[in-house]
Amino acid sequence: MPLTALKINKAQPDATKPLRLFDGRGLYLEISPSGGKWWRLKYRIGGKEKRLSLGVYTAAGSKTVEVSLEAARKAAEDARQLLRDGVDPSQERKAEKLRSAHQTETTFEAVAREWCGKQSAAWVPAHAARVLRRFELYIFPSLGQRPVAEIEAPELLNALRVIEARGKDTTTHLARQYVGMVFRYGIATGRCVRNPATDLRGALTPAKKGNFAAVTEPEQLAKILRALDAYDGTLPVRCALRLAPLLVVRPGELRKAEWKDIDLDKAEWRFVASKTNPNHLVPLSKQSVAILREVESLTGAGRFVFPSARSAQRPMSDAAVLAAMRRMEIPADEMTGHGFRATFRTIGAEVLKFRVDLMEHQLAHAVKDANGTAYNRTTFLPERKRMMQRWADYLDQLKTGEAANVIVGKFGVAG
């Protein structure tokens, strides 16, 4: 029979176990051995039985009714309606608590600053400061105090076009990217339901693509190489800096290098090239092997050759090498981590007379034969091993001032 207030008030607790008084359709009152009375709803969803707390009828020793029988029945019926709609009432309650927790922090600026704070643990301080500064300069003035749930695509576009009008196309696209991440965070935390940044694709002026800064004169390169050798930072960063001009892989490939892909005895590194996706093989010069054995003493037991300073489960930050280069006062408009690839391509062709197809293979660029068939990236291995060893020797000669004695050998690979 359904419960009544009289029956509830007369019920006495069991000293050994909770007592349950059922009202029907899964609703019951649970009385603890100490005398406290809680409303519960038993239900099933997805084939699993679950229970939902609907509040306290009375606390132990209290005569004050907090959730009456009628209120419990109303709450139970609301939960059943959610179930009919395919919603788990327990999950809906958690979502509501999350929305309530953030109900006073719904402006775009509040959500953006909160997101930046969450991300800063994985960012180097300089990058975190740079991202927040972009928000403060370009987005907060117009959108900062707007409720994040009310911002629509045209309003966001107007804010970004203010940046675009200053000729800062790249900054405009970066701002759209970061704003989109804030909206996704807002959706995840229950403060908005959609991301208007996704509607702006094609609405902004395309960012101009430029070449990465790179030195192409041997004298300039010699100065940079000596500066890299003199870097006094952490061992992983120091080794990554010294390997960048030797291996001429993309910076992301270098910092994400894994020990499982490297065979120091064979002097080979095999991985999937990040941009073009083919299997790629990098021959390792004697100098490269020596540097890798040096860092192996510190990181060889882990996954990454160059792990993050904060967690061995993540690779080194993409800004670590650049930040180190800036510490050595190597200007951004003079050299970048990616720029060593252009340096190799230019000096290799003009000074060392390396074969163009071998260099393109080494750079993991698309290389085709006369019939238009792409070469396998693991081909020409003997020639490429000889080329990369000569390149490493040449870099050593540059550092010591002996590079004037370069002799071009057979097959266009300096001997």
C-alpha positions in Angstrom: 0.0 0.0 0.0 1.1 3.6 -0.6 2.8 5.4 2.3 1.0 7.9 4.5 2.5 10.6 6.8 1.1 8.7 9.8 2.8 5.4 8.8 6.1 7.2 8.3 6.0 9.0 11.6 5.1 5.8 13.5 7.9 3.7 11.8 10.7 2.8 14.2 14.3 2.2 13.0 15.9 -1.3 13.0 19.0 -1.3 15.2 20.9 -3.7 12.9 20.1 -2.6 9.4 18.4 0.1 7.3 14.6 -0.2 7.0 12.8 0.5 3.7 9.2 1.6 3.4 8.0 1.4 -0.2 5.5 3.9 -1.7 5.3 2.4 -5.1 6.9 2.7 -8.6 10.4 2.6 -7.1 9.9 5.3 -4.5 10.8 4.4 -0.9 11.8 5.8 2.4 15.0 4.5 3.9 15.3 4.7 7.7 18.8 4.3 9.1 19.5 2.5 12.4 20.2 5.9 14.0 16.7 7.2 13.0 17.5 9.4 9.9 15.0 9.1 7.1 15.9 9.5 3.4 13.8 9.4 0.2 15.2 7.2 -2.5 14.0 6.3 -6.1 15.0 3.0 -7.5 15.1 2.9 -11.3 16.6 1.2 -14.3 18.4 2.7 -17.3 20.5 1.0 -19.9 19.8 -2.3 -18.3 21.3 -1.2 -15.0 19.6 -0.6 -11.7 20.4 2.7 -10.1 19.2 4.8 -7.1 18.5 8.5 -6.8 18.4 10.4 -3.5 15.4 12.7 -3.3 16.2 14.4 0.0 15.7 14.0 3.8 12.3 13.4 5.3 13.7 14.0 8.8 17.2 13.9 10.2 17.9 11.6 13.2 16.4 13.1 16.3 14.5 15.8 14.5 10.8 16.4 14.2 11.1 18.8 11.3 10.0 17.5 7.9 12.3 18.7 5.1 10.9 16.8 2.1 7.3 15.8 2.6 5.7 12.7 1.1 4.0 14.8 -1.6 7.3 16.6 -2.4 9.1 13.2 -2.7 6.3 11.9 -5.0 6.6 15.1 -7.2 10.4 14.7 -7.4 10.1 11.0 -8.3 7.6 11.8 -11.1 10.0 14.5 -12.5 12.8 11.9 -12.5 10.5 9.4 -14.3 9.7 12.0 -16.9 13.5 12.4 -17.6 13.7 8.6 -17.9 10.8 8.7 -20.5 12.9 11.3 -22.4 15.9 9.0 -22.3 17.8 11.0 -19.7 19.4 9.5 -16.7 18.2 11.6 -13.7 21.5 11.0 -11.8 23.5 12.5 -14.7 21.1 15.4 -15.1 21.5 16.2 -11.4 25.3 16.3 -11.8 25.0 18.5 -14.8 22.7 20.9 -12.9 25.1 21.1 -10.1 27.9 22.0 -12.5 25.7 24.7 -14.1 24.9 26.1 -10.7 28.5 26.1 -9.7 29.3 28.3 -12.7 26.2 30.5 -12.8 28.0 33.6 -11.5 30.9 33.0 -14.0 29.2 33.2 -17.3 30.8 36.2 -19.0 33.2 35.4 -21.9 36.1 36.9 -20.0 35.5 34.8 -16.9 35.3 31.6 -18.9 38.3 32.5 -21.0 40.5 33.3 -17.9 39.3 30.1 -16.3 40.2 28.1 -19.4 43.6 29.8 -19.6 44.3 28.9 -16.0 43.4 25.2 -16.7 45.7 25.2 -19.8 48.7 27.0 -18.2 49.8 23.8 -16.4 50.7 22.3 -19.7 52.1 25.5 -21.3 55.5 27.2 -20.8 54.9 30.5 -18.9 55.8 32.7 -21.9 53.2 31.0 -24.1 50.5 31.2 -21.4 51.2 34.9 -21.0 51.1 35.4 -24.7 47.7 33.7 -25.2 46.1 35.7 -22.3 47.6 38.9 -23.6 45.9 38.3 -27.0 42.5 38.0 -25.2 43.1 41.1 -23.2 44.2 43.2 -26.3 41.8 41.9 -28.9 38.7 40.1 -27.5 37.9 41.2 -23.9 37.3 44.9 -24.9 34.3 44.0 -27.1 33.2 40.6 -25.8 34.6 40.2 -22.3 31.5 41.2 -20.4 29.0 39.5 -22.7 27.4 36.3 -21.4 29.2 33.5 -23.2 25.9 31.7 -24.1 24.6 34.8 -25.9 27.5 35.5 -28.3 26.6 34.8 -31.9 28.8 34.4 -34.9 28.2 37.9 -36.4 29.2 39.5 -33.1 32.4 37.4 -32.9 33.2 38.1 -36.5 33.0 41.9 -35.9 35.5 41.5 -33.0 37.9 39.6 -35.1 37.6 42.0 -38.0 39.0 44.7 -35.8 42.2 42.7 -35.6 42.0 41.9 -39.3 41.7 45.6 -40.2 45.1 46.2 -38.6 46.7 43.8 -41.1 47.3 41.1 -38.5 45.8 38.1 -40.5 47.8 35.5 -38.6 46.9 36.9 -35.2 43.2 37.0 -36.4 43.2 33.3 -37.1 45.0 32.5 -33.9 42.4 34.5 -32.0 39.6 32.7 -33.6 41.3 29.4 -32.7 41.7 30.3 -29.1 38.1 31.8 -28.8 36.8 28.5 -30.2 38.6 26.6 -27.5 37.0 28.8 -24.9 33.6 28.1 -26.3 34.3 24.4 -26.3 35.3 24.7 -22.6 32.1 26.6 -21.9 30.0 23.9 -23.5 31.8 21.2 -21.4 31.2 23.2 -18.2 27.5 23.8 -18.9 27.7 27.6 -19.6 26.9 27.6 -23.3 25.5 25.2 -25.8 27.3 25.9 -29.1 30.6 27.3 -30.5 30.0 30.2 -32.9 33.7 30.2 -33.9 33.0 27.2 -36.1 30.6 29.3 -38.2 33.4 31.7 -39.2 35.4 29.3 -41.5 35.9 31.1 -44.8 34.7 34.5 -43.4 38.2 35.8 -42.6 41.0 36.8 -44.9 43.3 33.8 -45.3 46.5 34.1 -43.3 49.5 34.7 -45.5 51.9 31.8 -45.5 55.6 32.8 -45.2 58.8 30.9 -45.1 60.4 30.0 -41.8 63.4 32.2 -40.9 66.6 30.4 -41.8 70.3 31.3 -42.3 71.8 30.3 -45.6 75.3 31.6 -45.3 77.9 29.3 -43.8 79.4 32.1 -41.6 76.1 32.8 -40.0 75.4 29.2 -39.5 78.8 28.7 -37.8 77.9 31.4 -35.2 74.5 29.7 -34.4 76.1 26.3 -34.1 78.6 27.6 -31.6 75.8 29.2 -29.6 73.8 26.0 -29.6 76.9 24.1 -28.3 77.3 26.6 -25.5 73.7 26.4 -24.3 73.7 25.7 -20.5 70.1 24.6 -20.0 68.7 21.2 -19.2 70.2 18.1 -20.8 67.1 17.2 -23.0 66.8 20.8 -24.4 70.5 21.0 -24.9 70.6 17.7 -26.8 67.5 18.7 -28.9 69.2 22.0 -29.9 72.3 20.2 -31.0 70.3 17.5 -32.9 68.1 20.0 -34.8 70.7 21.0 -37.4 72.1 17.5 -37.7 68.8 15.6 -38.3 66.9 18.4 -40.2 63.5 16.9 -39.3 60.4 19.0 -38.5 60.5 20.4 -34.9 57.4 18.5 -33.9 58.9 15.2 -35.1 62.1 15.9 -33.1 60.4 16.8 -29.8 58.0 13.8 -30.1 60.7 11.3 -30.9 60.2 8.0 -29.1 63.0 5.6 -28.0 61.1 2.6 -29.5 61.7 4.1 -33.0 65.4 4.6 -32.7 68.1 1.9 -33.2 71.4 3.4 -32.1 73.3 0.3 -33.0 72.1 0.5 -36.6 72.2 4.4 -36.5 68.6 4.6 -37.8 65.5 6.4 -36.7 62.2 5.2 -38.3 58.9 7.0 -37.8 55.8 8.3 -39.6 56.5 11.8 -41.0 54.1 14.3 -39.4 53.1 16.2 -42.4 53.2 13.8 -45.3 52.4 10.6 -43.4 54.8 8.2 -45.1 57.1 5.9 -43.2 60.3 7.8 -43.0 63.9 6.7 -42.1 66.5 9.1 -40.9 70.1 7.9 -41.0 72.0 8.9 -37.9 75.5 10.3 -38.2 78.1 9.4 -35.6 77.6 12.9 -34.0 73.8 12.3 -33.8 74.3 8.9 -32.2 76.7 10.4 -29.6 74.2 13.0 -28.6 71.4 10.5 -28.4 73.4 8.2 -26.2 74.1 11.2 -24.0 70.4 12.0 -23.4 69.6 8.2 -23.2 71.4 8.2 -19.9 68.6 10.5 -18.5 65.5 9.6 -20.5 66.2 6.2 -22.0 63.9 4.4 -19.5 60.9 6.4 -20.6 58.8 6.7 -23.8 60.0 10.0 -25.2 63.6 11.0 -26.0 62.7 14.6 -25.0 60.0 14.4 -22.3 58.2 17.4 -20.9 59.8 18.9 -17.8 56.4 18.6 -16.1 55.5 15.1 -17.0 57.5 12.2 -18.6 54.2 11.1 -20.2 54.2 14.1 -22.6 56.8 15.2 -25.1 58.8 18.4 -24.7 56.8 21.6 -25.4 56.9 22.9 -29.0 58.1 26.2 -27.6 61.1 24.7 -25.6 63.6 24.8 -28.5 62.5 28.3 -29.7 62.6 29.6 -26.1 66.1 28.3 -25.7 67.2 30.0 -29.0 65.7 33.3 -27.8 67.6 33.0 -24.5 70.8 32.7 -26.6 69.6 35.9 -28.4 69.2 34.2 -31.7 66.5 36.5 -33.3 63.2 35.0 -34.5 63.7 36.6 -37.9 67.1 35.0 -38.3 66.6 31.4 -37.3 63.9 29.0 -36.2 63.9 25.3 -35.4 62.2 24.6 -38.7 64.7 26.8 -40.5 67.5 24.2 -40.2 65.6 22.3 -42.9 66.0 25.3 -45.3 69.6 25.7 -44.3 70.4 22.1 -45.1 68.5 22.3 -48.4 70.3 25.5 -49.5 73.9 24.9 -48.2 73.7 21.2 -49.1 72.9 22.2 -52.8 75.1 25.2 -53.2 78.2 24.4 -51.1 78.3 20.6 -50.7 76.6 19.8 -54.1 74.3 17.1 -52.6 71.9 15.5 -55.0 68.5 17.2 -54.9 66.5 14.0 -54.8 68.6 12.7 -51.8 68.0 16.0 -49.9 64.3 15.9 -50.7 64.1 12.3 -49.4 65.9 13.3 -46.3 63.4 16.2 -45.7 60.5 13.7 -46.2 59.2 15.8 -49.2 57.2 14.2 -52.0 59.8 12.8 -54.5 58.8 11.2 -57.7 60.7 9.4 -60.5 60.4 10.1 -64.2 57.2 8.1 -64.4 55.5 10.0 -61.6 55.8 7.2 -59.0 56.6 8.4 -55.5 59.9 6.9 -54.2 59.8 4.9 -51.0 61.2 7.0 -48.1 63.5 4.2 -47.0 65.3 4.0 -50.4 68.8 5.3 -51.3 69.8 4.5 -47.7 73.5 4.0 -48.4 73.7 7.3 -50.2 71.7 9.2 -47.6 73.8 7.8 -44.8 76.9 9.0 -46.5 75.2 12.4 -47.2 74.1 12.9 -43.5 77.5 11.9 -42.2 79.1 14.4 -44.5 76.6 17.1 -43.4 77.5 16.4 -39.7 81.2 16.6 -40.5 80.7 19.8 -42.4 78.8 21.3 -39.4 81.8 20.4 -37.2 84.1 22.0 -39.7 82.0 25.2 -39.6 82.3 25.4 -35.8 86.1 25.0 -35.9 86.6 27.2 -39.0 87.8 24.4 -41.2 84.9 24.3 -43.6 86.8 26.0 -46.4 88.4 22.6 -47.3 85.3 21.0 -48.7 85.8 18.5 -51.5 82.8 17.3 -53.6 82.9 13.6 -54.0 81.3 10.9 -56.1 77.5 10.8 -56.6 77.2 14.5 -55.6 77.8 13.7 -52.0 80.8 15.5 -50.5 83.5 13.0 -49.6 
